[in-house]
Amino acid sequence: MKSQKFQLIKALMVMLSLDYVNGIGVKAEEIKGKEMAQLVSGEREEVEKRNSYLGLGGNISAGGDTTALGNGGMVILGKVGLMKYLSVDATAIINNKIGGSVAITGTLPIVNKTTNKLIASPFVGGGILIHDQIDPLATAGVNVPLTPDLTGILKVDVGFAEQEAEVGIMLGIGYNFDLF
């Protein structure tokens, strides 16, 4: 919404042929020649684009051996962006045991203020560890855009199974898509 207002102000500047609008610092020559529709609608911010992914990676065990999380192996990583800063993260862990996790995570994107490009999206959340039973899980990590279509994923899951902490460090790459 804020971006659309700014775009509308830019359009008005073109119409009035102003070189500078009080406090905004946008020169009319920067926006001359653009279509009115481009100025009003604009593009969605990079942070909001493609906030879901599906990917593959590996899990390195950093503690525990009761569940698949604590045994290392291959992982299928998924994220579905529900809102700008809220997502559902899911992981399937495949090794000599099969397990997974589902967590609700909050994200605080780090954006380059000059280019408005996403640099990284650290996240933290909680959910459940799924194996022979269901146990609590804490998760934290960072997603880093590699290209417009690919995201690098680093996350740490800590599950609390049978009074033992199961820790998995996951590294992967995900293909970005828009779900909503």
SULSUL-V419378 format. One record per helix or strand of 3 or more residues. SS is the DSSP state (h for helix, s for strand). FROM is the first residue (numbers start at 1). TO is the last residue. If there is no record, write none. Layout:
ss: (SS & SS)
from: (FROM & FROM)
to: (TO & TO)
//
This chain:
ss: (h & h & h & s & h & s & s & s & s & s & s & s)
from: (2 & 28 & 36 & 52 & 68 & 73 & 86 & 98 & 117 & 134 & 150 & 164)
to: (16 & 31 & 41 & 63 & 71 & 83 & 94 & 112 & 130 & 145 & 161 & 177)
//
